[in-house]
Amino acid sequence: RRILFAMRDMGLTAGAKPVKSARVVGEILGKYHPHGDSSAYKAMVRMAQDFTLRYPLIDGIGNFGSRDGDGAAAMRYTEARLTPIAE
């Protein structure tokens, strides 16, 4: 919920231009979860994977992992915004 709320607060709706995932994670750490970036980014990656959730909540641009077990790229290489269903 914190991730979705922070992204909504930042104006990252489905029609908005995506921003770097590191910026979103920084916003989450600064306002809602000051305990480390890896857990926030892992949760964000999971919400962007179409093979993990029936309806992905985040539109991830870049390498967000694969079914074969490949991990996601570092947050500085990926971008994200909300999907219409998450608004």
Biopython code that builds the backbone (N, CA, C, O; Angstrom):
import numpy as np
from Bio.PDB.StructureBuilder import StructureBuilder

atoms = [
    (1, "ARG", "N", (0.810, -1.200, 0.000)),
    (1, "ARG", "CA", (0.000, 0.000, 0.000)),
    (1, "ARG", "C", (0.850, 1.258, 0.000)),
    (1, "ARG", "O", (0.509, 2.245, -0.653)),
    (2, "ARG", "N", (1.949, 1.225, 0.728)),
    (2, "ARG", "CA", (2.811, 2.409, 0.794)),
    (2, "ARG", "C", (3.377, 2.756, -0.573)),
    (2, "ARG", "O", (3.493, 3.928, -0.929)),
    (3, "ILE", "N", (3.722, 1.742, -1.324)),
    (3, "ILE", "CA", (4.298, 1.966, -2.650)),
    (3, "ILE", "C", (3.265, 2.602, -3.568)),
    (3, "ILE", "O", (3.544, 3.598, -4.235)),
    (4, "LEU", "N", (2.077, 2.025, -3.598)),
    (4, "LEU", "CA", (1.022, 2.550, -4.460)),
    (4, "LEU", "C", (0.622, 3.960, -4.041)),
    (4, "LEU", "O", (0.403, 4.824, -4.890)),
    (5, "PHE", "N", (0.526, 4.193, -2.735)),
    (5, "PHE", "CA", (0.160, 5.517, -2.242)),
    (5, "PHE", "C", (1.227, 6.542, -2.611)),
    (5, "PHE", "O", (0.905, 7.652, -3.033)),
    (6, "ALA", "N", (2.496, 6.172, -2.452)),
    (6, "ALA", "CA", (3.584, 7.095, -2.785)),
    (6, "ALA", "C", (3.592, 7.417, -4.275)),
    (6, "ALA", "O", (3.802, 8.565, -4.666)),
    (7, "MET", "N", (3.361, 6.401, -5.104)),
    (7, "MET", "CA", (3.345, 6.636, -6.549)),
    (7, "MET", "C", (2.162, 7.510, -6.944)),
    (7, "MET", "O", (2.285, 8.369, -7.817)),
    (8, "ARG", "N", (1.034, 7.294, -6.312)),
    (8, "ARG", "CA", (-0.146, 8.126, -6.585)),
    (8, "ARG", "C", (0.124, 9.566, -6.150)),
    (8, "ARG", "O", (-0.245, 10.517, -6.840)),
    (9, "ASP", "N", (0.772, 9.708, -4.995)),
    (9, "ASP", "CA", (1.131, 11.022, -4.473)),
    (9, "ASP", "C", (2.090, 11.760, -5.409)),
    (9, "ASP", "O", (2.030, 12.984, -5.530)),
    (10, "MET", "N", (2.973, 11.010, -6.069)),
    (10, "MET", "CA", (3.939, 11.595, -6.999)),
    (10, "MET", "C", (3.313, 11.912, -8.359)),
    (10, "MET", "O", (3.956, 12.522, -9.213)),
    (11, "GLY", "N", (2.065, 11.500, -8.557)),
    (11, "GLY", "CA", (1.390, 11.759, -9.821)),
    (11, "GLY", "C", (1.751, 10.786, -10.922)),
    (11, "GLY", "O", (1.647, 11.118, -12.103)),
    (12, "LEU", "N", (2.174, 9.590, -10.555)),
    (12, "LEU", "CA", (2.597, 8.593, -11.545)),
    (12, "LEU", "C", (1.425, 7.729, -11.989)),
    (12, "LEU", "O", (1.452, 6.508, -11.837)),
    (13, "THR", "N", (0.417, 8.354, -12.528)),
    (13, "THR", "CA", (-0.741, 7.624, -13.029)),
    (13, "THR", "C", (-0.389, 6.939, -14.347)),
    (13, "THR", "O", (0.720, 7.095, -14.857)),
    (14, "ALA", "N", (-1.323, 6.195, -14.884)),
    (14, "ALA", "CA", (-1.067, 5.433, -16.111)),
    (14, "ALA", "C", (-0.731, 6.341, -17.297)),
    (14, "ALA", "O", (0.005, 5.930, -18.195)),
    (15, "GLY", "N", (-1.247, 7.537, -17.312)),
    (15, "GLY", "CA", (-0.985, 8.452, -18.412)),
    (15, "GLY", "C", (0.251, 9.312, -18.226)),
    (15, "GLY", "O", (0.641, 10.041, -19.138)),
    (16, "ALA", "N", (0.865, 9.238, -17.065)),
    (16, "ALA", "CA", (2.037, 10.065, -16.772)),
    (16, "ALA", "C", (3.302, 9.453, -17.359)),
    (16, "ALA", "O", (3.348, 8.267, -17.684)),
    (17, "LYS", "N", (4.306, 10.277, -17.484)),
    (17, "LYS", "CA", (5.611, 9.806, -17.949)),
    (17, "LYS", "C", (6.259, 9.001, -16.817)),
    (17, "LYS", "O", (6.267, 9.458, -15.674)),
    (18, "PRO", "N", (6.798, 7.823, -17.108)),
    (18, "PRO", "CA", (7.422, 7.024, -16.042)),
    (18, "PRO", "C", (8.698, 7.680, -15.514)),
    (18, "PRO", "O", (9.389, 8.399, -16.237)),
    (19, "VAL", "N", (8.993, 7.420, -14.248)),
    (19, "VAL", "CA", (10.213, 7.950, -13.636)),
    (19, "VAL", "C", (11.089, 6.783, -13.173)),
    (19, "VAL", "O", (10.627, 5.644, -13.097)),
    (20, "LYS", "N", (12.331, 7.071, -12.872)),
    (20, "LYS", "CA", (13.263, 6.042, -12.413)),
    (20, "LYS", "C", (12.739, 5.400, -11.129)),
    (20, "LYS", "O", (12.202, 6.071, -10.248)),
    (21, "SER", "N", (12.908, 4.100, -11.053)),
    (21, "SER", "CA", (12.459, 3.364, -9.873)),
    (21, "SER", "C", (13.185, 3.837, -8.621)),
    (21, "SER", "O", (12.612, 3.815, -7.532)),
    (22, "ALA", "N", (14.424, 4.259, -8.757)),
    (22, "ALA", "CA", (15.185, 4.743, -7.607)),
    (22, "ALA", "C", (14.523, 5.973, -6.991)),
    (22, "ALA", "O", (14.569, 6.160, -5.775)),
    (23, "ARG", "N", (13.921, 6.794, -7.812)),
    (23, "ARG", "CA", (13.231, 7.982, -7.298)),
    (23, "ARG", "C", (12.001, 7.596, -6.490)),
    (23, "ARG", "O", (11.721, 8.187, -5.447)),
    (24, "VAL", "N", (11.268, 6.600, -6.977)),
    (24, "VAL", "CA", (10.088, 6.118, -6.259)),
    (24, "VAL", "C", (10.506, 5.487, -4.937)),
    (24, "VAL", "O", (9.898, 5.755, -3.900)),
    (25, "VAL", "N", (11.534, 4.655, -4.968)),
    (25, "VAL", "CA", (12.014, 4.001, -3.743)),
    (25, "VAL", "C", (12.508, 5.050, -2.750)),
    (25, "VAL", "O", (12.275, 4.911, -1.550)),
    (26, "GLY", "N", (13.172, 6.075, -3.215)),
    (26, "GLY", "CA", (13.619, 7.158, -2.339)),
    (26, "GLY", "C", (12.460, 7.862, -1.665)),
    (26, "GLY", "O", (12.532, 8.206, -0.485)),
    (27, "GLU", "N", (11.402, 8.074, -2.408)),
    (27, "GLU", "CA", (10.193, 8.695, -1.849)),
    (27, "GLU", "C", (9.584, 7.805, -0.766)),
    (27, "GLU", "O", (9.163, 8.294, 0.282)),
    (28, "ILE", "N", (9.539, 6.511, -1.022)),
    (28, "ILE", "CA", (8.983, 5.561, -0.055)),
    (28, "ILE", "C", (9.835, 5.540, 1.213)),
    (28, "ILE", "O", (9.304, 5.569, 2.323)),
    (29, "LEU", "N", (11.145, 5.489, 1.047)),
    (29, "LEU", "CA", (12.041, 5.467, 2.209)),
    (29, "LEU", "C", (11.943, 6.755, 3.013)),
    (29, "LEU", "O", (11.949, 6.730, 4.244)),
    (30, "GLY", "N", (11.855, 7.866, 2.319)),
    (30, "GLY", "CA", (11.815, 9.155, 2.995)),
    (30, "GLY", "C", (10.548, 9.407, 3.784)),
    (30, "GLY", "O", (10.585, 10.050, 4.832)),
    (31, "LYS", "N", (9.430, 8.908, 3.292)),
    (31, "LYS", "CA", (8.155, 9.228, 3.932)),
    (31, "LYS", "C", (7.529, 8.093, 4.730)),
    (31, "LYS", "O", (6.881, 8.342, 5.746)),
    (32, "TYR", "N", (7.712, 6.844, 4.287)),
    (32, "TYR", "CA", (6.901, 5.775, 4.863)),
    (32, "TYR", "C", (7.668, 4.590, 5.433)),
    (32, "TYR", "O", (7.146, 3.912, 6.318)),
    (33, "HIS", "N", (8.874, 4.310, 4.969)),
    (33, "HIS", "CA", (9.552, 3.067, 5.358)),
    (33, "HIS", "C", (11.064, 3.276, 5.422)),
    (33, "HIS", "O", (11.772, 2.870, 4.500)),
    (34, "PRO", "N", (11.574, 3.894, 6.475)),
    (34, "PRO", "CA", (13.009, 4.221, 6.531)),
    (34, "PRO", "C", (13.900, 3.067, 6.990)),
    (34, "PRO", "O", (14.696, 3.241, 7.913)),
    (35, "HIS", "N", (13.783, 1.897, 6.367)),
    (35, "HIS", "CA", (14.532, 0.740, 6.842)),
    (35, "HIS", "C", (15.427, 0.086, 5.804)),
    (35, "HIS", "O", (16.077, -0.909, 6.125)),
    (36, "GLY", "N", (15.493, 0.572, 4.621)),
    (36, "GLY", "CA", (16.333, -0.042, 3.590)),
    (36, "GLY", "C", (15.593, -0.120, 2.275)),
    (36, "GLY", "O", (14.380, -0.323, 2.230)),
    (37, "ASP", "N", (16.351, 0.045, 1.202)),
    (37, "ASP", "CA", (15.721, 0.134, -0.108)),
    (37, "ASP", "C", (15.421, -1.208, -0.752)),
    (37, "ASP", "O", (14.551, -1.280, -1.620)),
    (38, "SER", "N", (16.103, -2.267, -0.363)),
    (38, "SER", "CA", (15.933, -3.543, -1.072)),
    (38, "SER", "C", (14.531, -4.117, -0.910)),
    (38, "SER", "O", (13.973, -4.643, -1.873)),
    (39, "SER", "N", (13.953, -4.031, 0.274)),
    (39, "SER", "CA", (12.610, -4.584, 0.464)),
    (39, "SER", "C", (11.569, -3.795, -0.320)),
    (39, "SER", "O", (10.638, -4.377, -0.876)),
    (40, "ALA", "N", (11.720, -2.480, -0.370)),
    (40, "ALA", "CA", (10.771, -1.658, -1.123)),
    (40, "ALA", "C", (10.884, -1.945, -2.618)),
    (40, "ALA", "O", (9.870, -2.053, -3.308)),
    (41, "TYR", "N", (12.111, -2.067, -3.120)),
    (41, "TYR", "CA", (12.288, -2.321, -4.549)),
    (41, "TYR", "C", (11.815, -3.721, -4.924)),
    (41, "TYR", "O", (11.207, -3.899, -5.979)),
    (42, "LYS", "N", (12.082, -4.714, -4.086)),
    (42, "LYS", "CA", (11.621, -6.076, -4.372)),
    (42, "LYS", "C", (10.098, -6.143, -4.436)),
    (42, "LYS", "O", (9.542, -6.827, -5.295)),
    (43, "ALA", "N", (9.428, -5.443, -3.537)),
    (43, "ALA", "CA", (7.963, -5.419, -3.562)),
    (43, "ALA", "C", (7.459, -4.719, -4.819)),
    (43, "ALA", "O", (6.464, -5.136, -5.413)),
    (44, "MET", "N", (8.144, -3.662, -5.218)),
    (44, "MET", "CA", (7.767, -2.939, -6.427)),
    (44, "MET", "C", (7.953, -3.809, -7.666)),
    (44, "MET", "O", (7.109, -3.803, -8.562)),
    (45, "VAL", "N", (9.045, -4.551, -7.720)),
    (45, "VAL", "CA", (9.309, -5.460, -8.841)),
    (45, "VAL", "C", (8.217, -6.512, -8.924)),
    (45, "VAL", "O", (7.720, -6.812, -10.010)),
    (46, "ARG", "N", (7.845, -7.069, -7.794)),
    (46, "ARG", "CA", (6.806, -8.104, -7.763)),
    (46, "ARG", "C", (5.475, -7.576, -8.302)),
    (46, "ARG", "O", (4.759, -8.292, -9.002)),
    (47, "MET", "N", (5.146, -6.326, -7.975)),
    (47, "MET", "CA", (3.890, -5.742, -8.456)),
    (47, "MET", "C", (3.936, -5.410, -9.945)),
    (47, "MET", "O", (2.894, -5.167, -10.554)),
    (48, "ALA", "N", (5.125, -5.396, -10.536)),
    (48, "ALA", "CA", (5.261, -5.088, -11.962)),
    (48, "ALA", "C", (5.332, -6.333, -12.836)),
    (48, "ALA", "O", (5.215, -6.233, -14.057)),
    (49, "GLN", "N", (5.522, -7.498, -12.237)),
    (49, "GLN", "CA", (5.682, -8.728, -13.013)),
    (49, "GLN", "C", (4.323, -9.308, -13.398)),
    (49, "GLN", "O", (3.490, -9.587, -12.536)),
    (50, "ASP", "N", (4.109, -9.484, -14.695)),
    (50, "ASP", "CA", (2.826, -10.012, -15.166)),
    (50, "ASP", "C", (2.675, -11.499, -14.881)),
    (50, "ASP", "O", (1.560, -12.019, -14.940)),
    (51, "PHE", "N", (3.754, -12.194, -14.576)),
    (51, "PHE", "CA", (3.671, -13.619, -14.262)),
    (51, "PHE", "C", (3.540, -13.868, -12.756)),
    (51, "PHE", "O", (3.385, -15.014, -12.334)),
    (52, "THR", "N", (3.601, -12.817, -11.951)),
    (52, "THR", "CA", (3.457, -12.960, -10.502)),
    (52, "THR", "C", (2.046, -12.611, -10.052)),
    (52, "THR", "O", (1.449, -13.330, -9.251)),
    (53, "LEU", "N", (1.522, -11.525, -10.559)),
    (53, "LEU", "CA", (0.168, -11.091, -10.216)),
    (53, "LEU", "C", (-0.745, -11.252, -11.422)),
    (53, "LEU", "O", (-0.312, -11.111, -12.566)),
    (54, "ARG", "N", (-1.982, -11.542, -11.164)),
    (54, "ARG", "CA", (-2.948, -11.663, -12.265)),
    (54, "ARG", "C", (-3.103, -10.328, -12.992)),
    (54, "ARG", "O", (-3.137, -10.274, -14.222)),
    (55, "TYR", "N", (-3.194, -9.266, -12.215)),
    (55, "TYR", "CA", (-3.284, -7.922, -12.770)),
    (55, "TYR", "C", (-2.144, -7.088, -12.184)),
    (55, "TYR", "O", (-2.241, -6.648, -11.038)),
    (56, "PRO", "N", (-1.073, -6.864, -12.937)),
    (56, "PRO", "CA", (0.042, -6.062, -12.412)),
    (56, "PRO", "C", (-0.424, -4.665, -12.017)),
    (56, "PRO", "O", (-1.222, -4.048, -12.722)),
    (57, "LEU", "N", (0.070, -4.179, -10.906)),
    (57, "LEU", "CA", (-0.323, -2.872, -10.395)),
    (57, "LEU", "C", (0.626, -1.769, -10.834)),
    (57, "LEU", "O", (0.284, -0.588, -10.785)),
    (58, "ILE", "N", (1.814, -2.157, -11.263)),
    (58, "ILE", "CA", (2.821, -1.196, -11.699)),
    (58, "ILE", "C", (3.234, -1.520, -13.126)),
    (58, "ILE", "O", (3.475, -2.677, -13.471)),
    (59, "ASP", "N", (3.310, -0.485, -13.945)),
    (59, "ASP", "CA", (3.792, -0.630, -15.318)),
    (59, "ASP", "C", (5.298, -0.411, -15.285)),
    (59, "ASP", "O", (5.770, 0.724, -15.231)),
    (60, "GLY", "N", (6.039, -1.498, -15.318)),
    (60, "GLY", "CA", (7.488, -1.419, -15.239)),
    (60, "GLY", "C", (8.126, -1.366, -16.610)),
    (60, "GLY", "O", (7.795, -2.158, -17.492)),
    (61, "ILE", "N", (9.036, -0.436, -16.784)),
    (61, "ILE", "CA", (9.765, -0.309, -18.034)),
    (61, "ILE", "C", (11.218, -0.674, -17.756)),
    (61, "ILE", "O", (11.873, -0.056, -16.915)),
    (62, "GLY", "N", (11.710, -1.669, -18.458)),
    (62, "GLY", "CA", (13.053, -2.168, -18.227)),
    (62, "GLY", "C", (13.003, -3.627, -17.819)),
    (62, "GLY", "O", (11.977, -4.285, -17.988)),
    (63, "ASN", "N", (14.087, -4.132, -17.290)),
    (63, "ASN", "CA", (14.186, -5.536, -16.913)),
    (63, "ASN", "C", (13.650, -5.746, -15.498)),
    (63, "ASN", "O", (14.318, -5.409, -14.520)),
    (64, "PHE", "N", (12.456, -6.297, -15.395)),
    (64, "PHE", "CA", (11.854, -6.592, -14.101)),
    (64, "PHE", "C", (11.847, -8.085, -13.814)),
    (64, "PHE", "O", (10.997, -8.566, -13.065)),
    (65, "GLY", "N", (12.780, -8.824, -14.398)),
    (65, "GLY", "CA", (12.900, -10.253, -14.141)),
    (65, "GLY", "C", (12.139, -11.085, -15.154)),
    (65, "GLY", "O", (11.451, -10.555, -16.027)),
    (66, "SER", "N", (12.276, -12.420, -15.021)),
    (66, "SER", "CA", (11.596, -13.328, -15.941)),
    (66, "SER", "C", (11.113, -14.561, -15.197)),
    (66, "SER", "O", (11.458, -14.780, -14.036)),
    (67, "ARG", "N", (10.317, -15.354, -15.879)),
    (67, "ARG", "CA", (9.812, -16.602, -15.299)),
    (67, "ARG", "C", (10.927, -17.594, -15.012)),
    (67, "ARG", "O", (10.785, -18.457, -14.145)),
    (68, "ASP", "N", (12.023, -17.477, -15.726)),
    (68, "ASP", "CA", (13.142, -18.403, -15.581)),
    (68, "ASP", "C", (13.957, -18.166, -14.317)),
    (68, "ASP", "O", (14.914, -18.894, -14.055)),
    (69, "GLY", "N", (13.597, -17.176, -13.544)),
    (69, "GLY", "CA", (14.310, -16.901, -12.304)),
    (69, "GLY", "C", (15.353, -15.811, -12.407)),
    (69, "GLY", "O", (16.075, -15.551, -11.444)),
    (70, "ASP", "N", (15.445, -15.169, -13.561)),
    (70, "ASP", "CA", (16.377, -14.055, -13.700)),
    (70, "ASP", "C", (15.886, -12.903, -12.832)),
    (70, "ASP", "O", (14.696, -12.589, -12.823)),
    (71, "GLY", "N", (16.787, -12.288, -12.117)),
    (71, "GLY", "CA", (16.418, -11.179, -11.250)),
    (71, "GLY", "C", (16.193, -9.898, -12.026)),
    (71, "GLY", "O", (16.555, -9.790, -13.198)),
    (72, "ALA", "N", (15.602, -8.949, -11.369)),
    (72, "ALA", "CA", (15.364, -7.644, -11.980)),
    (72, "ALA", "C", (16.664, -6.852, -12.023)),
    (72, "ALA", "O", (17.586, -7.103, -11.247)),
    (73, "ALA", "N", (16.723, -5.905, -12.932)),
    (73, "ALA", "CA", (17.881, -5.015, -13.007)),
    (73, "ALA", "C", (17.879, -4.100, -11.785)),
    (73, "ALA", "O", (16.879, -3.998, -11.075)),
    (74, "ALA", "N", (18.986, -3.452, -11.554)),
    (74, "ALA", "CA", (19.076, -2.509, -10.443)),
    (74, "ALA", "C", (18.079, -1.376, -10.653)),
    (74, "ALA", "O", (17.724, -1.048, -11.785)),
    (75, "MET", "N", (17.636, -0.787, -9.557)),
    (75, "MET", "CA", (16.579, 0.224, -9.655)),
    (75, "MET", "C", (16.992, 1.453, -10.448)),
    (75, "MET", "O", (16.135, 2.196, -10.923)),
    (76, "ARG", "N", (18.288, 1.676, -10.596)),
    (76, "ARG", "CA", (18.716, 2.842, -11.377)),
    (76, "ARG", "C", (18.531, 2.643, -12.876)),
    (76, "ARG", "O", (18.620, 3.601, -13.642)),
    (77, "TYR", "N", (18.272, 1.399, -13.304)),
    (77, "TYR", "CA", (18.086, 1.101, -14.724)),
    (77, "TYR", "C", (16.627, 0.925, -15.127)),
    (77, "TYR", "O", (16.341, 0.793, -16.317)),
    (78, "THR", "N", (15.708, 0.917, -14.189)),
    (78, "THR", "CA", (14.301, 0.662, -14.505)),
    (78, "THR", "C", (13.454, 1.898, -14.227)),
    (78, "THR", "O", (13.842, 2.781, -13.462)),
    (79, "GLU", "N", (12.291, 1.937, -14.866)),
    (79, "GLU", "CA", (11.343, 3.030, -14.666)),
    (79, "GLU", "C", (9.978, 2.445, -14.364)),
    (79, "GLU", "O", (9.705, 1.290, -14.694)),
    (80, "ALA", "N", (9.122, 3.237, -13.739)),
    (80, "ALA", "CA", (7.817, 2.710, -13.347)),
    (80, "ALA", "C", (6.763, 3.809, -13.290)),
    (80, "ALA", "O", (7.063, 4.993, -13.140)),
    (81, "ARG", "N", (5.518, 3.364, -13.416)),
    (81, "ARG", "CA", (4.328, 4.191, -13.201)),
    (81, "ARG", "C", (3.196, 3.229, -12.866)),
    (81, "ARG", "O", (3.356, 2.017, -13.007)),
    (82, "LEU", "N", (2.069, 3.743, -12.430)),
    (82, "LEU", "CA", (0.935, 2.895, -12.078)),
    (82, "LEU", "C", (0.217, 2.395, -13.323)),
    (82, "LEU", "O", (0.259, 3.040, -14.371)),
    (83, "THR", "N", (-0.436, 1.256, -13.209)),
    (83, "THR", "CA", (-1.314, 0.768, -14.272)),
    (83, "THR", "C", (-2.707, 1.337, -14.024)),
    (83, "THR", "O", (-2.987, 1.800, -12.918)),
    (84, "PRO", "N", (-3.577, 1.316, -15.014)),
    (84, "PRO", "CA", (-4.932, 1.850, -14.810)),
    (84, "PRO", "C", (-5.691, 1.159, -13.678)),
    (84, "PRO", "O", (-6.482, 1.805, -12.992)),
    (85, "ILE", "N", (-5.472, -0.117, -13.473)),
    (85, "ILE", "CA", (-6.199, -0.835, -12.423)),
    (85, "ILE", "C", (-5.759, -0.399, -11.022)),
    (85, "ILE", "O", (-6.524, -0.544, -10.069)),
    (86, "ALA", "N", (-4.553, 0.128, -10.884)),
    (86, "ALA", "CA", (-4.036, 0.559, -9.579)),
    (86, "ALA", "C", (-4.473, 1.968, -9.213)),
    (86, "ALA", "O", (-4.303, 2.393, -8.070)),
    (87, "GLU", "N", (-5.022, 2.683, -10.153)),
    (87, "GLU", "CA", (-5.456, 4.051, -9.870)),
    (87, "GLU", "C", (-6.731, 3.995, -9.096)),
    (87, "GLU", "O", (-7.285, 5.036, -8.743)),
]
sb = StructureBuilder()
sb.init_structure("model")
sb.init_model(0)
sb.init_chain("A")
sb.init_seg("    ")
for serial, (resi, resn, name, xyz) in enumerate(atoms, 1):
    if name == "N":
        sb.init_residue(resn, " ", resi, " ")
    sb.init_atom(name, np.array(xyz, "f"), 0.0, 1.0, " ", f" {name:<3s}", serial, name[0])
structure = sb.get_structure()
